[in-house]
Amino acid sequence: MPRTSRTTTRWAVSALGAMAALATTVATPASATSTTTSTTTSATSATADITAAEAAPRAGHYVALGDSFTAGPGIPRQTDARCGRSSANYPSVVRADLGITSFTDVSCDGASTVHMEQRQRATGKAPQLDALHRNTRLVTLGIGGNDIGLGEVFARCFRSAGGEVPRDNPCQRSYHRNGTDELDQRIEAAAPKVAAVLKAVHERAPRARVAVVGYPALIGDDVEGCRASLRIADGDIPYVRGTLRRLNAMLRREATAQGHLYVNTHATTAGHDACRPFADRYVEGLTTRPRTRPAAPLHPNAAGERAMAKAVADALVFGPAR
């Protein structure tokens, strides 16, 4: 394919954690610190014209915690090169849509539950929970993918190196050992880690409303589209899709168990997955077009972040989607 119209990046195969490939994006970073603003911004998107918006948290401090799906790597304007953080990510859109007056975004590429309370060595960033204080009134948390090794899953299941794409399920077979599924075990092992983070959030910000944000729809049911965009074997499509859904189900379970809100971003991005035609995607495939729609491979683009923001804002105002 012509180099001028498409770029395939090795960054895709380490989707959540590889920082070096951020150099392949076209955005120019503006700073290397967390984004904080105290400027009142009027509502700007479709969620802002709802009369129930008064019920949303406008006053007080909003803190966004999370990994690269929260940060928005590659999407202009990049405000933190090390973290791949965008001013157009879903926390920034939520802040603008709901007119929240004080906002700190510490989401960062490669972050896991460990980096909520420990420094992230790859980026040099302080523990994300350090952004919280007793006046924090809203916290969004998008975490868990790095805990189960999604980058490794993508590298194993998406055949970016070329060659023929199989029709069976080699990736699924590689994760099945002794009658058990390794990824299911990883998801269950991550559950108490997510629970511990939520407890720590409450301890540091006891008056905050907490929303756990799930992962968007990455893989649809268009077999040929998935083969072309993700180079995934036919039999592995339902397997990887099911793994992502089980990850979201775990996040929902842990959020609701502690009385917190779970935001179903899968529902707002369904039908716009990486297997759809390029123009319809909210999540990118292995190949991106940085000149026409800058975004990191296997991650939400700007439209995807806006769709995720709508899910968050609607859940905050109206309650969780049923």
C-alpha positions in Angstrom: 0.0 0.0 0.0 1.3 3.5 -0.7 3.3 5.0 2.1 1.7 8.4 1.7 -1.8 7.0 2.5 -1.2 4.4 5.2 1.3 3.6 7.9 1.7 0.3 9.6 3.5 0.5 12.9 5.2 -2.1 15.1 3.7 -0.2 18.1 0.5 -2.1 17.4 1.8 -5.4 18.6 2.6 -4.0 22.1 -0.6 -2.0 22.0 -0.9 -0.9 25.6 2.7 -0.5 26.8 5.2 0.5 24.1 6.2 4.1 24.5 8.9 4.4 21.8 6.4 4.1 18.9 4.7 7.3 20.0 7.3 8.9 17.8 5.4 7.6 14.8 2.4 9.8 15.5 2.0 13.2 14.0 0.9 15.1 17.0 3.4 17.5 18.7 3.5 17.2 22.5 2.8 20.4 24.4 4.2 19.4 27.8 5.3 16.5 29.9 3.1 17.0 32.9 -0.4 16.0 33.9 -3.1 18.2 32.5 -4.8 20.4 35.0 -7.3 23.2 34.4 -9.5 25.4 36.4 -11.2 27.2 33.5 -14.9 26.8 33.3 -15.9 25.5 29.9 -19.4 25.4 28.5 -20.9 22.2 27.4 -20.1 21.5 23.7 -21.3 18.0 22.6 -24.5 16.2 22.3 -24.6 15.2 25.9 -24.4 18.8 27.0 -27.8 19.9 25.8 -29.7 17.7 28.2 -31.7 19.4 30.9 -30.6 16.8 33.5 -27.0 18.0 33.2 -27.5 20.0 36.4 -27.4 16.6 38.2 -23.8 16.0 37.0 -20.8 17.0 39.2 -19.9 20.5 38.1 -18.1 21.8 41.2 -15.2 20.1 42.8 -12.2 18.3 41.4 -12.4 15.7 38.7 -9.4 13.2 38.4 -9.0 10.9 35.4 -7.0 7.7 36.1 -6.2 5.0 33.5 -4.1 3.5 30.8 -3.7 4.3 27.1 -7.4 3.7 26.2 -8.1 6.6 28.5 -5.0 8.7 27.6 -5.6 8.7 23.8 -2.1 8.2 22.3 -1.6 9.6 18.8 -4.7 11.8 18.9 -4.0 15.5 18.5 -3.3 17.5 20.5 -0.9 15.4 22.6 -0.3 17.1 25.9 2.1 14.5 27.4 4.5 12.7 25.1 5.6 10.1 27.6 2.1 9.1 28.4 0.5 9.6 25.0 -2.1 11.8 26.6 -4.5 13.8 24.4 -6.5 16.9 25.0 -9.3 15.1 23.0 -9.4 12.0 25.2 -12.7 11.0 26.9 -11.9 12.6 30.2 -11.2 15.9 28.6 -14.4 15.7 26.6 -16.4 14.8 29.7 -14.9 17.7 31.6 -15.9 20.1 28.8 -19.4 18.5 28.3 -20.4 18.7 31.9 -18.7 22.1 32.6 -16.5 20.7 35.4 -14.4 23.5 36.8 -11.3 21.6 38.2 -9.7 18.8 36.3 -6.6 16.6 36.5 -5.8 13.9 34.0 -3.0 11.5 34.9 -3.9 8.7 32.6 -0.8 7.1 30.9 0.1 4.6 28.3 1.3 1.3 29.9 -0.3 1.9 33.2 -1.6 -1.0 35.2 -3.2 -1.3 38.7 0.3 -1.3 40.1 0.9 2.2 38.8 -2.0 3.6 40.7 0.1 3.4 43.9 3.6 3.1 42.5 5.7 5.2 40.2 5.6 4.1 36.6 9.2 3.4 35.7 8.8 3.5 31.9 7.5 7.0 32.0 8.9 8.3 35.3 5.4 9.3 36.3 4.3 9.5 40.0 1.6 7.1 41.3 -1.7 8.2 39.7 -3.6 8.1 43.0 -1.4 11.0 44.2 -3.6 13.2 42.1 -6.5 12.6 44.4 -7.4 14.6 47.5 -10.3 15.1 49.9 -11.9 17.7 47.7 -12.0 15.4 44.7 -15.6 14.9 43.7 -15.4 12.7 40.6 -13.0 10.0 39.6 -13.0 8.0 36.3 -10.9 4.8 36.2 -10.0 2.9 33.0 -7.7 0.1 34.0 -7.1 -3.6 33.8 -6.0 -4.3 30.2 -2.3 -4.2 31.1 -2.9 -6.4 34.1 -4.0 -9.2 31.8 -1.4 -8.5 29.2 -3.6 -7.2 26.4 -0.5 -6.1 24.5 0.8 -9.6 24.5 -2.6 -11.0 23.4 -2.7 -8.6 20.5 0.9 -9.5 19.5 0.1 -13.2 19.6 -3.4 -13.1 18.0 -2.9 -10.3 15.4 -0.4 -11.5 12.7 1.2 -8.1 11.9 4.4 -9.8 10.6 2.7 -10.9 7.4 2.1 -14.3 5.9 -1.1 -16.2 5.5 -3.9 -15.7 8.0 -5.2 -19.0 9.2 -8.9 -20.1 9.2 -8.7 -22.0 12.5 -8.0 -20.8 16.1 -4.2 -21.0 16.8 -4.2 -18.1 19.3 -7.0 -19.7 21.4 -5.2 -23.0 21.4 -2.0 -21.3 22.6 -3.8 -20.0 25.7 -5.5 -23.3 26.6 -3.5 -25.4 28.9 -4.6 -28.5 30.9 -8.2 -27.7 30.2 -8.1 -24.1 31.4 -7.9 -20.8 29.7 -5.0 -18.7 30.7 -6.7 -15.4 29.9 -9.7 -16.2 32.0 -7.2 -16.9 34.9 -5.5 -13.6 34.3 -8.8 -11.7 34.4 -9.8 -13.3 37.7 -6.3 -12.6 39.1 -6.7 -8.9 38.1 -10.1 -8.6 39.9 -8.7 -8.2 43.5 -6.2 -5.7 42.1 -9.0 -3.6 40.7 -10.9 -3.9 43.9 -7.9 -2.7 45.9 -7.5 0.3 43.6 -11.2 1.2 44.2 -10.7 1.0 47.9 -7.7 3.2 47.8 -9.5 5.7 45.7 -12.3 5.9 48.3 -9.7 6.3 51.1 -8.0 9.2 49.4 -11.2 10.8 48.0 -14.0 9.7 50.3 -16.6 12.1 48.9 -15.9 11.4 45.2 -18.2 9.7 42.8 -16.3 6.9 41.1 -17.0 5.6 37.6 -15.1 2.6 36.3 -14.9 2.9 32.5 -14.9 -0.3 30.4 -13.1 -1.0 27.2 -14.6 -0.1 23.8 -15.6 -2.6 21.1 -12.4 -3.6 19.3 -13.5 -6.7 17.4 -16.8 -7.1 15.6 -18.4 -10.1 13.8 -17.3 -9.2 10.2 -14.9 -12.1 9.6 -13.4 -10.8 6.4 -13.1 -7.3 7.8 -11.3 -8.6 10.9 -8.9 -10.7 8.7 -8.1 -7.6 6.7 -7.8 -5.0 9.5 -6.4 -7.2 12.3 -5.0 -10.2 10.5 -6.6 -12.5 13.0 -7.5 -16.1 12.3 -11.2 -16.7 11.8 -11.5 -19.0 14.8 -9.8 -16.5 17.1 -12.2 -13.7 16.4 -14.9 -14.9 18.9 -12.2 -15.9 21.3 -10.5 -12.5 21.6 -13.8 -10.7 21.4 -15.1 -12.9 24.3 -11.9 -12.2 26.3 -12.5 -8.5 26.1 -16.1 -8.9 27.1 -15.1 -11.0 30.1 -12.6 -8.3 31.1 -15.4 -5.7 31.0 -17.7 -8.0 33.0 -15.0 -8.3 35.7 -14.7 -4.5 35.8 -18.5 -4.2 36.1 -18.6 -6.7 38.9 -15.8 -5.1 40.9 -17.3 -1.6 40.4 -20.8 -2.5 41.4 -19.6 -4.6 44.4 -18.3 -1.4 46.0 -21.3 0.7 45.0 -19.5 2.5 42.2 -20.7 3.3 38.6 -19.7 1.1 35.7 -19.7 2.7 32.3 -20.4 0.5 29.3 -18.4 2.0 26.5 -18.7 -1.2 24.5 -22.3 -0.4 23.8 -21.6 3.1 22.5 -18.8 1.9 20.2 -20.4 -1.3 18.9 -20.7 -1.3 15.1 -17.6 0.9 14.9 -15.0 -1.6 15.8 -11.6 -2.1 14.1 -13.2 -4.7 11.6 -15.5 -2.1 10.1 -14.7 0.0 7.0 -12.0 2.6 7.8 -14.4 5.5 7.7 -16.8 3.9 10.2 -14.2 2.9 12.9 -14.0 4.3 16.4 -11.1 1.9 17.1 -8.2 1.6 14.8 -6.8 -1.6 13.3 -3.2 -2.6 12.8 -2.9 0.0 10.0 -3.6 3.6 10.5 -3.7 6.8 8.4 -2.0 9.4 10.5 -2.4 12.2 7.9 -6.2 11.8 7.8 -7.0 10.4 11.2 -4.2 10.4 13.7 -4.5 7.7 16.4 -2.6 4.7 17.7 -3.2 1.3 16.3 -5.6 -0.9 18.2 -6.8 2.1 20.2 -9.8 4.5 20.0 -9.5 7.4 17.6 -10.9 10.9 18.3 -14.4 9.7 17.4 -14.1 6.7 19.7 -13.0 8.9 22.6 -16.0 11.1 22.0 -18.3 8.1 22.0 -16.7 6.9 25.2 -17.1 10.4 26.7 -20.8 10.3 25.8 -21.2 7.0 27.6 -19.5 8.4 30.7 -21.5 11.7 30.7 -24.8 9.9 30.1 -24.0 7.4 32.9 -23.2 10.3 35.3 -26.3 12.2 34.5 -28.9 9.5 33.9 -27.4 6.5 35.6 -25.8 3.3 34.0 -27.1 2.0 30.7 -29.2 -1.1 31.0 
